[in-house]
Amino acid sequence: MSHRVDRVKLDEVDWLSIMPWLRLFRCFRSAVHPSKLLTAWLFVVLIFAVAGLCSTVSDPVYAGEIARFRLYHTGQISEAKYEAWRDTIAN
């Protein structure tokens, strides 16, 4: 009884068809591109600058104001008391 072994030569493997989730690594490679990272960084700086500008233009929040507003909002102090307190803190 002769036992014959057939040898197969494998030139290349199509890994993407075998494991489709490997495409995620291609996306990561393109996402780490320096121009995209720079664009994202510029948008973060822009958002920070706009938030700083908005906070300087709008009314400031004073220490204890949130707690006082909660008391006013729940009806525990009157609007006149809240406004009087806010005026004394602002000046």
N, CA, C and O atoms as a CHARMM CRD file, in Angstrom:
* protein
*
  364
    1    1 MET  N      0.83300  -1.14300   0.00000 PROA 1      0.00000
    2    1 MET  CA     0.00000   0.00000   0.00000 PROA 1      0.00000
    3    1 MET  C      0.89800   1.23300   0.00000 PROA 1      0.00000
    4    1 MET  O      1.68100   1.47800   0.91800 PROA 1      0.00000
    5    2 SER  N      0.74600   1.97300  -1.05000 PROA 2      0.00000
    6    2 SER  CA     1.58000   3.16700  -1.14100 PROA 2      0.00000
    7    2 SER  C      0.77500   4.37900  -0.66400 PROA 2      0.00000
    8    2 SER  O     -0.40500   4.55500  -0.96800 PROA 2      0.00000
    9    3 HSD  N      1.47100   5.17400   0.07600 PROA 3      0.00000
   10    3 HSD  CA     0.84700   6.38600   0.60600 PROA 3      0.00000
   11    3 HSD  C      1.46000   7.57800  -0.10400 PROA 3      0.00000
   12    3 HSD  O      2.64700   7.86600   0.05000 PROA 3      0.00000
   13    4 ARG  N      0.65000   8.25800  -0.87200 PROA 4      0.00000
   14    4 ARG  CA     1.15600   9.36900  -1.66600 PROA 4      0.00000
   15    4 ARG  C      0.77100  10.69700  -0.99700 PROA 4      0.00000
   16    4 ARG  O     -0.37600  10.88400  -0.59300 PROA 4      0.00000
   17    5 VAL  N      1.71700  11.59100  -0.88900 PROA 5      0.00000
   18    5 VAL  CA     1.48000  12.90200  -0.29800 PROA 5      0.00000
   19    5 VAL  C      1.49000  13.93800  -1.41300 PROA 5      0.00000
   20    5 VAL  O      2.47000  14.07600  -2.14400 PROA 5      0.00000
   21    6 ASP  N      0.36800  14.67300  -1.53300 PROA 6      0.00000
   22    6 ASP  CA     0.30700  15.74500  -2.52900 PROA 6      0.00000
   23    6 ASP  C      0.72300  17.04300  -1.85200 PROA 6      0.00000
   24    6 ASP  O      0.12700  17.45700  -0.85800 PROA 6      0.00000
   25    7 ARG  N      1.70500  17.65000  -2.37400 PROA 7      0.00000
   26    7 ARG  CA     2.17600  18.90900  -1.81600 PROA 7      0.00000
   27    7 ARG  C      1.48300  20.06300  -2.52900 PROA 7      0.00000
   28    7 ARG  O      1.23300  20.02200  -3.73400 PROA 7      0.00000
   29    8 VAL  N      1.18000  21.09800  -1.73700 PROA 8      0.00000
   30    8 VAL  CA     0.52000  22.28100  -2.26700 PROA 8      0.00000
   31    8 VAL  C      1.40600  23.47300  -1.97900 PROA 8      0.00000
   32    8 VAL  O      1.89800  23.65500  -0.86500 PROA 8      0.00000
   33    9 LYS  N      1.59400  24.26900  -2.99200 PROA 9      0.00000
   34    9 LYS  CA     2.37700  25.47600  -2.80000 PROA 9      0.00000
   35    9 LYS  C      1.41100  26.64700  -2.64300 PROA 9      0.00000
   36    9 LYS  O      0.55200  26.88700  -3.49200 PROA 9      0.00000
   37   10 LEU  N      1.57500  27.36600  -1.53900 PROA 10     0.00000
   38   10 LEU  CA     0.72300  28.49400  -1.23300 PROA 10     0.00000
   39   10 LEU  C      1.48900  29.77100  -1.52700 PROA 10     0.00000
   40   10 LEU  O      2.46500  30.09500  -0.85000 PROA 10     0.00000
   41   11 ASP  N      1.03900  30.49300  -2.54400 PROA 11     0.00000
   42   11 ASP  CA     1.73400  31.71100  -2.92500 PROA 11     0.00000
   43   11 ASP  C      1.32400  32.89800  -2.06100 PROA 11     0.00000
   44   11 ASP  O      2.18400  33.63000  -1.57100 PROA 11     0.00000
   45   12 GLU  N      0.03700  33.09800  -1.87000 PROA 12     0.00000
   46   12 GLU  CA    -0.42300  34.19700  -1.04500 PROA 12     0.00000
   47   12 GLU  C     -1.78500  33.86400  -0.46000 PROA 12     0.00000
   48   12 GLU  O     -2.52200  33.02600  -0.97900 PROA 12     0.00000
   49   13 VAL  N     -2.09800  34.54400   0.63700 PROA 13     0.00000
   50   13 VAL  CA    -3.35700  34.33600   1.33500 PROA 13     0.00000
   51   13 VAL  C     -4.11400  35.65500   1.33200 PROA 13     0.00000
   52   13 VAL  O     -3.54800  36.70300   1.64300 PROA 13     0.00000
   53   14 ASP  N     -5.38100  35.60200   0.98400 PROA 14     0.00000
   54   14 ASP  CA    -6.22700  36.78600   1.03000 PROA 14     0.00000
   55   14 ASP  C     -6.80200  36.89400   2.44300 PROA 14     0.00000
   56   14 ASP  O     -7.89100  36.39600   2.73000 PROA 14     0.00000
   57   15 TRP  N     -6.03100  37.56600   3.32600 PROA 15     0.00000
   58   15 TRP  CA    -6.40100  37.62900   4.72900 PROA 15     0.00000
   59   15 TRP  C     -7.69400  38.40400   4.94900 PROA 15     0.00000
   60   15 TRP  O     -8.43900  38.10000   5.88100 PROA 15     0.00000
   61   16 LEU  N     -7.97500  39.39800   4.11200 PROA 16     0.00000
   62   16 LEU  CA    -9.20400  40.17700   4.29100 PROA 16     0.00000
   63   16 LEU  C    -10.45700  39.35800   4.02200 PROA 16     0.00000
   64   16 LEU  O    -11.50200  39.61200   4.62200 PROA 16     0.00000
   65   17 SER  N    -10.37000  38.39000   3.13900 PROA 17     0.00000
   66   17 SER  CA   -11.54000  37.53800   2.90600 PROA 17     0.00000
   67   17 SER  C    -11.67400  36.48700   4.00100 PROA 17     0.00000
   68   17 SER  O    -12.77700  36.02300   4.29100 PROA 17     0.00000
   69   18 ILE  N    -10.55600  36.11400   4.60700 PROA 18     0.00000
   70   18 ILE  CA   -10.61700  35.14000   5.69900 PROA 18     0.00000
   71   18 ILE  C    -11.05800  35.81600   6.99300 PROA 18     0.00000
   72   18 ILE  O    -11.91200  35.29600   7.71100 PROA 18     0.00000
   73   19 MET  N    -10.48100  36.96200   7.28200 PROA 19     0.00000
   74   19 MET  CA   -10.80500  37.70700   8.51600 PROA 19     0.00000
   75   19 MET  C    -11.15800  39.14600   8.15500 PROA 19     0.00000
   76   19 MET  O    -10.26900  39.99700   8.11600 PROA 19     0.00000
   77   20 PRO  N    -12.44400  39.44300   7.88900 PROA 20     0.00000
   78   20 PRO  CA   -12.83400  40.78700   7.44800 PROA 20     0.00000
   79   20 PRO  C    -12.60200  41.87800   8.48700 PROA 20     0.00000
   80   20 PRO  O    -12.49800  43.04900   8.11900 PROA 20     0.00000
   81   21 TRP  N    -12.51900  41.54000   9.75800 PROA 21     0.00000
   82   21 TRP  CA   -12.30900  42.54100  10.79500 PROA 21     0.00000
   83   21 TRP  C    -10.92900  43.17800  10.70500 PROA 21     0.00000
   84   21 TRP  O    -10.66700  44.17100  11.38200 PROA 21     0.00000
   85   22 LEU  N    -10.04200  42.62500   9.88200 PROA 22     0.00000
   86   22 LEU  CA    -8.72000  43.22500   9.70100 PROA 22     0.00000
   87   22 LEU  C     -8.79200  44.58100   9.00200 PROA 22     0.00000
   88   22 LEU  O     -7.83100  45.34900   9.03800 PROA 22     0.00000
   89   23 ARG  N     -9.93100  44.87900   8.36400 PROA 23     0.00000
   90   23 ARG  CA   -10.10800  46.18100   7.71200 PROA 23     0.00000
   91   23 ARG  C    -10.03700  47.32100   8.73800 PROA 23     0.00000
   92   23 ARG  O     -9.71300  48.45600   8.38600 PROA 23     0.00000
   93   24 LEU  N    -10.33900  47.01700   9.99600 PROA 24     0.00000
   94   24 LEU  CA   -10.27100  48.04600  11.03700 PROA 24     0.00000
   95   24 LEU  C     -8.85700  48.60800  11.16600 PROA 24     0.00000
   96   24 LEU  O     -8.68600  49.79700  11.43700 PROA 24     0.00000
   97   25 PHE  N     -7.85800  47.77300  10.97800 PROA 25     0.00000
   98   25 PHE  CA    -6.48500  48.24800  11.07200 PROA 25     0.00000
   99   25 PHE  C     -6.14700  49.21000   9.93600 PROA 25     0.00000
  100   25 PHE  O     -5.34600  50.12800  10.11700 PROA 25     0.00000
  101   26 ARG  N     -6.74900  49.00700   8.77800 PROA 26     0.00000
  102   26 ARG  CA    -6.56000  49.95800   7.67900 PROA 26     0.00000
  103   26 ARG  C     -7.15400  51.31000   8.04900 PROA 26     0.00000
  104   26 ARG  O     -6.55400  52.34900   7.77600 PROA 26     0.00000
  105   27 CYS  N     -8.32300  51.30200   8.66500 PROA 27     0.00000
  106   27 CYS  CA    -8.96200  52.55600   9.09300 PROA 27     0.00000
  107   27 CYS  C     -8.10700  53.25500  10.13100 PROA 27     0.00000
  108   27 CYS  O     -7.96100  54.47700  10.08900 PROA 27     0.00000
  109   28 PHE  N     -7.54500  52.50900  11.05400 PROA 28     0.00000
  110   28 PHE  CA    -6.69400  53.11600  12.07600 PROA 28     0.00000
  111   28 PHE  C     -5.46300  53.74600  11.44600 PROA 28     0.00000
  112   28 PHE  O     -5.03700  54.82800  11.84800 PROA 28     0.00000
  113   29 ARG  N     -4.90000  53.07500  10.46700 PROA 29     0.00000
  114   29 ARG  CA    -3.71200  53.60500   9.80100 PROA 29     0.00000
  115   29 ARG  C     -4.02200  54.93100   9.10900 PROA 29     0.00000
  116   29 ARG  O     -3.19800  55.84500   9.13900 PROA 29     0.00000
  117   30 SER  N     -5.18700  55.04800   8.49200 PROA 30     0.00000
  118   30 SER  CA    -5.52400  56.30800   7.83500 PROA 30     0.00000
  119   30 SER  C     -5.94700  57.37200   8.85000 PROA 30     0.00000
  120   30 SER  O     -5.79700  58.56500   8.58500 PROA 30     0.00000
  121   31 ALA  N     -6.47600  56.95800  10.01500 PROA 31     0.00000
  122   31 ALA  CA    -6.90300  57.92600  11.02800 PROA 31     0.00000
  123   31 ALA  C     -5.71400  58.55800  11.74300 PROA 31     0.00000
  124   31 ALA  O     -5.83600  59.65800  12.28000 PROA 31     0.00000
  125   32 VAL  N     -4.58500  57.89200  11.75900 PROA 32     0.00000
  126   32 VAL  CA    -3.40800  58.40500  12.44500 PROA 32     0.00000
  127   32 VAL  C     -2.56600  59.26500  11.50500 PROA 32     0.00000
  128   32 VAL  O     -1.43700  59.62600  11.83500 PROA 32     0.00000
  129   33 HSD  N     -3.09700  59.58200  10.37500 PROA 33     0.00000
  130   33 HSD  CA    -2.38800  60.41500   9.41300 PROA 33     0.00000
  131   33 HSD  C     -2.16500  61.80100  10.03300 PROA 33     0.00000
  132   33 HSD  O     -3.09500  62.36300  10.61100 PROA 33     0.00000
  133   34 PRO  N     -0.97100  62.35600   9.92600 PROA 34     0.00000
  134   34 PRO  CA    -0.66100  63.63100  10.58400 PROA 34     0.00000
  135   34 PRO  C     -1.58900  64.78900  10.22000 PROA 34     0.00000
  136   34 PRO  O     -1.91200  65.60900  11.07900 PROA 34     0.00000
  137   35 SER  N     -2.01500  64.86700   8.98000 PROA 35     0.00000
  138   35 SER  CA    -2.89000  65.98500   8.60500 PROA 35     0.00000
  139   35 SER  C     -4.24600  65.88000   9.30900 PROA 35     0.00000
  140   35 SER  O     -4.83300  66.89600   9.68100 PROA 35     0.00000
  141   36 LYS  N     -4.74000  64.66100   9.49100 PROA 36     0.00000
  142   36 LYS  CA    -6.01800  64.49400  10.19400 PROA 36     0.00000
  143   36 LYS  C     -5.86500  64.77400  11.67500 PROA 36     0.00000
  144   36 LYS  O     -6.76200  65.34700  12.29200 PROA 36     0.00000
  145   37 LEU  N     -4.74900  64.38300  12.25000 PROA 37     0.00000
  146   37 LEU  CA    -4.49900  64.68100  13.65800 PROA 37     0.00000
  147   37 LEU  C     -4.37400  66.18900  13.88400 PROA 37     0.00000
  148   37 LEU  O     -4.88500  66.71300  14.87400 PROA 37     0.00000
  149   38 LEU  N     -3.70100  66.87700  12.97800 PROA 38     0.00000
  150   38 LEU  CA    -3.55700  68.32400  13.08600 PROA 38     0.00000
  151   38 LEU  C     -4.90900  69.02700  12.95200 PROA 38     0.00000
  152   38 LEU  O     -5.19000  69.98000  13.67900 PROA 38     0.00000
  153   39 THR  N     -5.73000  68.56600  12.04100 PROA 39     0.00000
  154   39 THR  CA    -7.06100  69.14800  11.87300 PROA 39     0.00000
  155   39 THR  C     -7.89400  68.95900  13.13700 PROA 39     0.00000
  156   39 THR  O     -8.56600  69.89000  13.58100 PROA 39     0.00000
  157   40 ALA  N     -7.85500  67.76300  13.71700 PROA 40     0.00000
  158   40 ALA  CA    -8.60100  67.50900  14.95100 PROA 40     0.00000
  159   40 ALA  C     -8.08400  68.38700  16.08200 PROA 40     0.00000
  160   40 ALA  O     -8.87500  68.92200  16.85900 PROA 40     0.00000
  161   41 TRP  N     -6.76800  68.54000  16.18300 PROA 41     0.00000
  162   41 TRP  CA    -6.18500  69.37900  17.23100 PROA 41     0.00000
  163   41 TRP  C     -6.61000  70.84100  17.05500 PROA 41     0.00000
  164   41 TRP  O     -6.91100  71.52200  18.03500 PROA 41     0.00000
  165   42 LEU  N     -6.63400  71.31900  15.81200 PROA 42     0.00000
  166   42 LEU  CA    -7.05900  72.69400  15.55400 PROA 42     0.00000
  167   42 LEU  C     -8.52100  72.91000  15.95100 PROA 42     0.00000
  168   42 LEU  O     -8.86900  73.96600  16.48000 PROA 42     0.00000
  169   43 PHE  N     -9.37800  71.91600  15.70000 PROA 43     0.00000
  170   43 PHE  CA   -10.77700  72.03800  16.09900 PROA 43     0.00000
  171   43 PHE  C    -10.91900  72.05600  17.61800 PROA 43     0.00000
  172   43 PHE  O    -11.76000  72.78400  18.14500 PROA 43     0.00000
  173   44 VAL  N    -10.12100  71.27700  18.32500 PROA 44     0.00000
  174   44 VAL  CA   -10.16600  71.29300  19.78700 PROA 44     0.00000
  175   44 VAL  C     -9.74300  72.66600  20.30500 PROA 44     0.00000
  176   44 VAL  O    -10.37200  73.20100  21.21800 PROA 44     0.00000
  177   45 VAL  N     -8.69700  73.23500  19.74000 PROA 45     0.00000
  178   45 VAL  CA    -8.24100  74.56600  20.15300 PROA 45     0.00000
  179   45 VAL  C     -9.30100  75.61000  19.81700 PROA 45     0.00000
  180   45 VAL  O     -9.54100  76.52000  20.61000 PROA 45     0.00000
  181   46 LEU  N     -9.93000  75.49500  18.66800 PROA 46     0.00000
  182   46 LEU  CA   -10.98700  76.42500  18.27600 PROA 46     0.00000
  183   46 LEU  C    -12.17000  76.35800  19.24200 PROA 46     0.00000
  184   46 LEU  O    -12.70300  77.39300  19.64300 PROA 46     0.00000
  185   47 ILE  N    -12.57800  75.14900  19.61400 PROA 47     0.00000
  186   47 ILE  CA   -13.68400  74.99400  20.56600 PROA 47     0.00000
  187   47 ILE  C    -13.31000  75.60700  21.90800 PROA 47     0.00000
  188   47 ILE  O    -14.13300  76.27100  22.53800 PROA 47     0.00000
  189   48 PHE  N    -12.07500  75.38900  22.35000 PROA 48     0.00000
  190   48 PHE  CA   -11.61100  75.96500  23.61800 PROA 48     0.00000
  191   48 PHE  C    -11.63600  77.49000  23.55600 PROA 48     0.00000
  192   48 PHE  O    -12.06200  78.14000  24.51100 PROA 48     0.00000
  193   49 ALA  N    -11.18600  78.06400  22.44500 PROA 49     0.00000
  194   49 ALA  CA   -11.15700  79.52500  22.30000 PROA 49     0.00000
  195   49 ALA  C    -12.56700  80.10600  22.26900 PROA 49     0.00000
  196   49 ALA  O    -12.82200  81.14100  22.88500 PROA 49     0.00000
  197   50 VAL  N    -13.47300  79.45800  21.56700 PROA 50     0.00000
  198   50 VAL  CA   -14.85700  79.95400  21.49900 PROA 50     0.00000
  199   50 VAL  C    -15.52300  79.85400  22.86500 PROA 50     0.00000
  200   50 VAL  O    -16.27600  80.74800  23.25000 PROA 50     0.00000
  201   51 ALA  N    -15.25600  78.78100  23.60100 PROA 51     0.00000
  202   51 ALA  CA   -15.82200  78.64700  24.94100 PROA 51     0.00000
  203   51 ALA  C    -15.28000  79.73100  25.86500 PROA 51     0.00000
  204   51 ALA  O    -16.02700  80.28300  26.67300 PROA 51     0.00000
  205   52 GLY  N    -13.99900  80.04000  25.75700 PROA 52     0.00000
  206   52 GLY  CA   -13.42800  81.11800  26.56100 PROA 52     0.00000
  207   52 GLY  C    -14.02900  82.46000  26.21100 PROA 52     0.00000
  208   52 GLY  O    -14.29900  83.26900  27.09900 PROA 52     0.00000
  209   53 LEU  N    -14.24300  82.71000  24.93000 PROA 53     0.00000
  210   53 LEU  CA   -14.85900  83.95600  24.49500 PROA 53     0.00000
  211   53 LEU  C    -16.28900  84.06400  25.00900 PROA 53     0.00000
  212   53 LEU  O    -16.71000  85.11800  25.48500 PROA 53     0.00000
  213   54 CYS  N    -17.02400  82.97300  24.91000 PROA 54     0.00000
  214   54 CYS  CA   -18.40900  82.98300  25.39000 PROA 54     0.00000
  215   54 CYS  C    -18.48100  83.20200  26.90000 PROA 54     0.00000
  216   54 CYS  O    -19.39500  83.86500  27.38900 PROA 54     0.00000
  217   55 SER  N    -17.52800  82.65100  27.63000 PROA 55     0.00000
  218   55 SER  CA   -17.57300  82.82100  29.08300 PROA 55     0.00000
  219   55 SER  C    -17.19000  84.24400  29.49300 PROA 55     0.00000
  220   55 SER  O    -17.63200  84.71500  30.54100 PROA 55     0.00000
  221   56 THR  N    -16.38500  84.93400  28.69900 PROA 56     0.00000
  222   56 THR  CA   -16.06700  86.32000  29.03800 PROA 56     0.00000
  223   56 THR  C    -17.20200  87.26500  28.65900 PROA 56     0.00000
  224   56 THR  O    -17.37700  88.30300  29.29600 PROA 56     0.00000
  225   57 VAL  N    -17.96100  86.92400  27.64700 PROA 57     0.00000
  226   57 VAL  CA   -19.07000  87.77100  27.20400 PROA 57     0.00000
  227   57 VAL  C    -20.28500  87.60600  28.10700 PROA 57     0.00000
  228   57 VAL  O    -20.98400  88.57900  28.39000 PROA 57     0.00000
  229   58 SER  N    -20.54000  86.38400  28.56100 PROA 58     0.00000
  230   58 SER  CA   -21.73500  86.12700  29.36600 PROA 58     0.00000
  231   58 SER  C    -21.51100  86.54000  30.82300 PROA 58     0.00000
  232   58 SER  O    -20.39600  86.86800  31.22900 PROA 58     0.00000
  233   59 ASP  N    -22.59000  86.51600  31.59000 PROA 59     0.00000
  234   59 ASP  CA   -22.51200  86.86400  33.02100 PROA 59     0.00000
  235   59 ASP  C    -21.69800  85.80600  33.75600 PROA 59     0.00000
  236   59 ASP  O    -21.81300  84.61700  33.46000 PROA 59     0.00000
  237   60 PRO  N    -20.88300  86.22800  34.70600 PROA 60     0.00000
  238   60 PRO  CA   -20.10700  85.25300  35.47600 PROA 60     0.00000
  239   60 PRO  C    -20.97800  84.53300  36.50600 PROA 60     0.00000
  240   60 PRO  O    -22.01500  85.04900  36.92400 PROA 60     0.00000
  241   61 VAL  N    -20.55100  83.34700  36.90600 PROA 61     0.00000
  242   61 VAL  CA   -21.23200  82.59500  37.95300 PROA 61     0.00000
  243   61 VAL  C    -20.43000  82.79200  39.22800 PROA 61     0.00000
  244   61 VAL  O    -19.23500  82.49700  39.26400 PROA 61     0.00000
  245   62 TYR  N    -21.07500  83.28500  40.26600 PROA 62     0.00000
  246   62 TYR  CA   -20.39200  83.58700  41.51900 PROA 62     0.00000
  247   62 TYR  C    -20.43900  82.38500  42.45100 PROA 62     0.00000
  248   62 TYR  O    -21.26500  81.48800  42.28100 PROA 62     0.00000
  249   63 ALA  N    -19.54500  82.37300  43.43700 PROA 63     0.00000
  250   63 ALA  CA   -19.50200  81.28100  44.41200 PROA 63     0.00000
  251   63 ALA  C    -20.80700  81.24300  45.19000 PROA 63     0.00000
  252   63 ALA  O    -21.24500  82.26000  45.72800 PROA 63     0.00000
  253   64 GLY  N    -21.41900  80.09200  45.25000 PROA 64     0.00000
  254   64 GLY  CA   -22.68100  79.92500  45.97300 PROA 64     0.00000
  255   64 GLY  C    -23.91100  80.26700  45.16700 PROA 64     0.00000
  256   64 GLY  O    -25.02900  80.09900  45.65300 PROA 64     0.00000
  257   65 GLU  N    -23.73600  80.74300  43.94700 PROA 65     0.00000
  258   65 GLU  CA   -24.89100  81.17400  43.15000 PROA 65     0.00000
  259   65 GLU  C    -25.76100  79.99200  42.73600 PROA 65     0.00000
  260   65 GLU  O    -26.98500  80.11500  42.68900 PROA 65     0.00000
  261   66 ILE  N    -25.16300  78.88300  42.44500 PROA 66     0.00000
  262   66 ILE  CA   -25.95100  77.72600  41.99800 PROA 66     0.00000
  263   66 ILE  C    -26.83700  77.23200  43.14100 PROA 66     0.00000
  264   66 ILE  O    -28.00400  76.89800  42.93200 PROA 66     0.00000
  265   67 ALA  N    -26.28100  77.18900  44.33900 PROA 67     0.00000
  266   67 ALA  CA   -27.08700  76.76500  45.49100 PROA 67     0.00000
  267   67 ALA  C    -28.22100  77.76600  45.75100 PROA 67     0.00000
  268   67 ALA  O    -29.35400  77.36600  46.01800 PROA 67     0.00000
  269   68 ARG  N    -27.91300  79.06700  45.67100 PROA 68     0.00000
  270   68 ARG  CA   -28.94900  80.09400  45.86300 PROA 68     0.00000
  271   68 ARG  C    -30.01600  80.00500  44.78200 PROA 68     0.00000
  272   68 ARG  O    -31.20200  80.17000  45.06800 PROA 68     0.00000
  273   69 PHE  N    -29.60700  79.74400  43.53700 PROA 69     0.00000
  274   69 PHE  CA   -30.57800  79.62200  42.45200 PROA 69     0.00000
  275   69 PHE  C    -31.48300  78.42500  42.68200 PROA 69     0.00000
  276   69 PHE  O    -32.68300  78.48800  42.41200 PROA 69     0.00000
  277   70 ARG  N    -30.91100  77.33000  43.18000 PROA 70     0.00000
  278   70 ARG  CA   -31.71900  76.14300  43.46300 PROA 70     0.00000
  279   70 ARG  C    -32.76500  76.47400  44.53900 PROA 70     0.00000
  280   70 ARG  O    -33.91400  76.04300  44.44500 PROA 70     0.00000
  281   71 LEU  N    -32.36500  77.23600  45.55300 PROA 71     0.00000
  282   71 LEU  CA   -33.33100  77.64700  46.58700 PROA 71     0.00000
  283   71 LEU  C    -34.42900  78.51500  45.99200 PROA 71     0.00000
  284   71 LEU  O    -35.60500  78.36500  46.32600 PROA 71     0.00000
  285   72 TYR  N    -34.03300  79.42700  45.10300 PROA 72     0.00000
  286   72 TYR  CA   -35.02800  80.29200  44.44300 PROA 72     0.00000
  287   72 TYR  C    -35.93500  79.46200  43.54200 PROA 72     0.00000
  288   72 TYR  O    -37.14900  79.66900  43.52200 PROA 72     0.00000
  289   73 HSD  N    -35.36100  78.53700  42.80600 PROA 73     0.00000
  290   73 HSD  CA   -36.11800  77.72900  41.84000 PROA 73     0.00000
  291   73 HSD  C    -37.11200  76.81000  42.55000 PROA 73     0.00000
  292   73 HSD  O    -38.19700  76.55400  42.02700 PROA 73     0.00000
  293   74 THR  N    -36.75800  76.31700  43.72300 PROA 74     0.00000
  294   74 THR  CA   -37.67800  75.43800  44.46400 PROA 74     0.00000
  295   74 THR  C    -38.65200  76.22800  45.32700 PROA 74     0.00000
  296   74 THR  O    -39.51500  75.63400  45.97300 PROA 74     0.00000
  297   75 GLY  N    -38.53500  77.55300  45.35500 PROA 75     0.00000
  298   75 GLY  CA   -39.48500  78.38900  46.08000 PROA 75     0.00000
  299   75 GLY  C    -39.12700  78.61800  47.52600 PROA 75     0.00000
  300   75 GLY  O    -39.95700  79.11700  48.28600 PROA 75     0.00000
  301   76 GLN  N    -37.91900  78.27200  47.93700 PROA 76     0.00000
  302   76 GLN  CA   -37.52300  78.44100  49.33200 PROA 76     0.00000
  303   76 GLN  C    -37.12100  79.88700  49.63300 PROA 76     0.00000
  304   76 GLN  O    -37.20400  80.31600  50.78400 PROA 76     0.00000
  305   77 ILE  N    -36.68500  80.64800  48.61800 PROA 77     0.00000
  306   77 ILE  CA   -36.44500  82.08100  48.79800 PROA 77     0.00000
  307   77 ILE  C    -37.13900  82.80900  47.65400 PROA 77     0.00000
  308   77 ILE  O    -37.38500  82.23200  46.59500 PROA 77     0.00000
  309   78 SER  N    -37.44700  84.07100  47.87600 PROA 78     0.00000
  310   78 SER  CA   -38.17000  84.83700  46.85500 PROA 78     0.00000
  311   78 SER  C    -37.20300  85.33900  45.78000 PROA 78     0.00000
  312   78 SER  O    -35.98400  85.34100  45.95200 PROA 78     0.00000
  313   79 GLU  N    -37.79700  85.75800  44.67600 PROA 79     0.00000
  314   79 GLU  CA   -36.99200  86.29500  43.58200 PROA 79     0.00000
  315   79 GLU  C    -36.28800  87.57900  44.00900 PROA 79     0.00000
  316   79 GLU  O    -35.14900  87.82800  43.61600 PROA 79     0.00000
  317   80 ALA  N    -36.96300  88.38300  44.80800 PROA 80     0.00000
  318   80 ALA  CA   -36.37200  89.64000  45.27100 PROA 80     0.00000
  319   80 ALA  C    -35.13400  89.37900  46.12700 PROA 80     0.00000
  320   80 ALA  O    -34.13600  90.08700  45.99700 PROA 80     0.00000
  321   81 LYS  N    -35.18800  88.36400  47.00700 PROA 81     0.00000
  322   81 LYS  CA   -34.03100  88.03200  47.83600 PROA 81     0.00000
  323   81 LYS  C    -32.87100  87.52000  46.97300 PROA 81     0.00000
  324   81 LYS  O    -31.71100  87.87100  47.19000 PROA 81     0.00000
  325   82 TYR  N    -33.21800  86.67400  45.98100 PROA 82     0.00000
  326   82 TYR  CA   -32.17900  86.14100  45.09700 PROA 82     0.00000
  327   82 TYR  C    -31.50000  87.26500  44.31600 PROA 82     0.00000
  328   82 TYR  O    -30.27200  87.31800  44.24100 PROA 82     0.00000
  329   83 GLU  N    -32.29200  88.15600  43.74000 PROA 83     0.00000
  330   83 GLU  CA   -31.73100  89.26900  42.96900 PROA 83     0.00000
  331   83 GLU  C    -30.93200  90.22300  43.85900 PROA 83     0.00000
  332   83 GLU  O    -29.89500  90.74100  43.44500 PROA 83     0.00000
  333   84 ALA  N    -31.41400  90.45300  45.07600 PROA 84     0.00000
  334   84 ALA  CA   -30.67400  91.33000  46.00000 PROA 84     0.00000
  335   84 ALA  C    -29.32800  90.70700  46.37200 PROA 84     0.00000
  336   84 ALA  O    -28.31100  91.39800  46.42700 PROA 84     0.00000
  337   85 TRP  N    -29.33000  89.40300  46.62400 PROA 85     0.00000
  338   85 TRP  CA   -28.07700  88.71400  46.94100 PROA 85     0.00000
  339   85 TRP  C    -27.11000  88.78800  45.75300 PROA 85     0.00000
  340   85 TRP  O    -25.91500  89.02100  45.93300 PROA 85     0.00000
  341   86 ARG  N    -27.63200  88.59000  44.55000 PROA 86     0.00000
  342   86 ARG  CA   -26.79300  88.60700  43.35200 PROA 86     0.00000
  343   86 ARG  C    -26.22700  90.00700  43.10700 PROA 86     0.00000
  344   86 ARG  O    -25.07600  90.15000  42.69400 PROA 86     0.00000
  345   87 ASP  N    -27.02200  91.01800  43.35600 PROA 87     0.00000
  346   87 ASP  CA   -26.53300  92.39300  43.18000 PROA 87     0.00000
  347   87 ASP  C    -25.43300  92.73500  44.17800 PROA 87     0.00000
  348   87 ASP  O    -24.46900  93.41900  43.83200 PROA 87     0.00000
  349   88 THR  N    -25.57600  92.25900  45.42200 PROA 88     0.00000
  350   88 THR  CA   -24.51900  92.55000  46.42300 PROA 88     0.00000
  351   88 THR  C    -23.23300  91.80400  46.10100 PROA 88     0.00000
  352   88 THR  O    -22.14100  92.32400  46.33200 PROA 88     0.00000
  353   89 ILE  N    -23.34800  90.60700  45.57600 PROA 89     0.00000
  354   89 ILE  CA   -22.14300  89.83000  45.21400 PROA 89     0.00000
  355   89 ILE  C    -21.45700  90.44800  43.98800 PROA 89     0.00000
  356   89 ILE  O    -20.22900  90.49000  43.92100 PROA 89     0.00000
  357   90 ALA  N    -22.23900  90.92100  43.03100 PROA 90     0.00000
  358   90 ALA  CA   -21.67300  91.46300  41.79600 PROA 90     0.00000
  359   90 ALA  C    -20.93900  92.78200  42.03800 PROA 90     0.00000
  360   90 ALA  O    -20.02900  93.13100  41.28600 PROA 90     0.00000
  361   91 ASN  N    -21.32200  93.50500  43.06500 PROA 91     0.00000
  362   91 ASN  CA   -20.67600  94.80500  43.31000 PROA 91     0.00000
  363   91 ASN  C    -19.68200  94.70400  44.37400 PROA 91     0.00000
  364   91 ASN  O    -19.04000  95.69800  44.71600 PROA 91     0.00000
